[in-house]
Amino acid sequence: MSRLVVDSASEFGRVAVMLGGASSEREVSLDSGNAVLGALRARGVDAHPWDPAEQGIVRLAEAGFDRVFIALHGPGGEDGALQGALEWLGIPYTGSGVMASALAMDKIRSKRIFEAEGLPTPAFRKIENMADAKLAVDALGLPLIVKPAAEGSSVGMSKVFEPADLDASIDAALSYSGVALAERCIVGEELTVAVLDGEPLPSIRIETPRVFYDYRAKYASERTEYYCPGTASAEDEQRLRSLAANAFEVLGCRGWGRVDFMAGKDREPQILEVNTVPGMTSHSLVPMAARGAGFDFEELCWRILATSMAAAPAAAAGDRREVANGA
């Protein structure tokens, strides 16, 4: 598989780094966006921050940007809404398109697609009320993972060990969008695979002393440990990367993203979800995977931005060229 290579920062034109926003992941998005902004500027890109919570899309259309690097996490930035607005404005952007972004953000619909395509994913139930939750316990047993159907960064997510804990967990998850997901808890290894321009990067295994890899473990804890590659053998690594590429493809994703897994005692990876705008903070997983593949954060941001040019007319390609992935 080939990837688009851009040799000159001037080819990108004027770039807006979309960050912040009004979702529950605002602070993480600000961290991600500012890190990306610094990396692009260090490589000579004419990049500028743009917080849609402070400046609207109408002003973006008037600001003369040639493309957008989306570092906006959660609803409003990762669910197809922003992508649709940028499509309407005719501004190229990084990451997945409207439909793929919406599907990946909706954990229930994405898992239904994984099942339909024969991809392994933990058994689950859609939860809209406590009656649904009790039926999920009967069907899936305990412990159970409960999370909002359309949030990221493990926001609103909890593990239910006892029936007495169910009400509070369901209330917390439903408070975000009115729909939650109850998922069979897979006890074992937490794994993730980043995908860049169609190519899976080395896997990462995550070990945390917390109950699971929650918001604090992701962005604050210094006790979380990471292993890259995260698999025990080349065969296991190839299987995991293949599953990640397949999950990415069946949802119609493009550009870049990250696929999360759990593997139980049988060591068979189960797909949890696809993240179309993963974190880019100092604790984030995609930059770790990039280092494992042999390139640094600045190069990672450059390559992600280059994916926004994939559909550009060949006559305007300038210094762009295609090379085989891994070159």
Secondary structure, DSSP 4 states (H G I P E B T S, - for coil): -EEEE---GGGG-EEEEE---SSTTHHHHHHHHHHHHHHHHHTT-EEEEE-TTTS-HHHHHHTT-SEEEE---STTTSSSHHHHHHHHHT--BSS--HHHHHHHH-HHHHHHHHHHTT-----EEEESSHHHHHHHHHHH-SSEEEEETT--TTTT-EEE-SGGGHHHHHHHHHHHHS-EEEEEPPPSEEEEEEEETTEEPPPEEEE-SSSSS-HHHHHT-S--EEESS-SSSHHHHHHHHHHHHHHHHHTT--SEEEEEEEE-TT--EEEEEEESS---STT-HHHHHHHHHT--HHHHHHHHHHGGGTTS-GGG-TT-EEEETT-
